[in-house]
Amino acid sequence: MSFAADETHAEPFFLQRADYRLFCLFHPPRGCSRGAVLYVPPFAEEMNRSRRVAAQQARAMAALGYGVLQPDLTGTGDSSGDFSDARWEIWKDDLAACCTWLGERFGQPPLLWGLRLGALLALDYVQTAPYPPRALLLWQPVTSGKAFLTQFLRLRTFNAVLADSASEQTSTRALRAALQSGQELEVGGYTLTPALAEAIDALAPLERHAPPCPVHWFEMATAPDHAMPAGAARTADAWRAHVQLQVYPVAYPSFWSAADAGAASGLLAATSTLMQEGYFDA
């Protein structure tokens, strides 16, 4: 399959589902196609803060000959629904629809590229996917859904402290109890439903997943020698026992946590180098 060399711009479109539409950006590959990539975005505001870096990487992948699909999952971005409509299983169905769309055009399963909680979503999806992806490319994967949910709830606690209204009712324990009682919570401008919180909380830790494909993990290294953080290193060691895993410690800012976190040139370059070497070629 080949594309004209001047097709360098992303193509926006809506992927029609039964009851809703997913907004997508497709980056056609330049020249002869080497395969397809499906981007699995991070959670809530992390998705918006990561858009620039993700778009830069998608364009770089397209320049290397890969077709890249970037969807807004249900209830996020410009797709149908509000965040309160989002459900973990619906997001997995969204990924299935995107994989089908890519499969019809490229004749093969795509590589899944997940960022933060999107990495755990990609891993959870492949457990029941009809066809295994060519590989998993994980950027700074969340290693525990339970820990991630606690961290997300702390945004509400932190905002309460700033507003000088913190109380026992704003502790993470109290917020979890509210969710378990069926109450929706507004956290950082997003309506978190009990169903979505429960699904994230119940996710298996990273090292317990056993995807049927190679995994390439890019982890933020902050030490002068670019060593992997100790906790992530322990997780990687445990995961290697049953997964074909390669880990790449790279220095880059936490661009998903701040709108002005700066460039992630090291991460972009390392990812592009890996893809240029042909590990994922069709």
Secondary structure, DSSP 8 states (H G I E B T S, - for coil): -B--TT--S-EEEEEE-SS-EEEEEEE--SSB--EEEEEE--STHHHHHTHHHHHHHHHHHHHTTEEEEEE--TTSTTSSS-GGG--HHHHHHHHHHHHHHHHHHHSS--EEEEETHHHHHHHHHHTT-SS--S-EEEES--S-HHHHHHHHHHHHHHHHHHTT---GGGSHHHHHHHHHTT--EEETTEEE-HHHHHHHHT---GGG---SS-EEEEEE--STT----HHHHHHHHHHTTTS-EEEEEE----TTS-TT----HHHHHHHHHHHHTTTT--
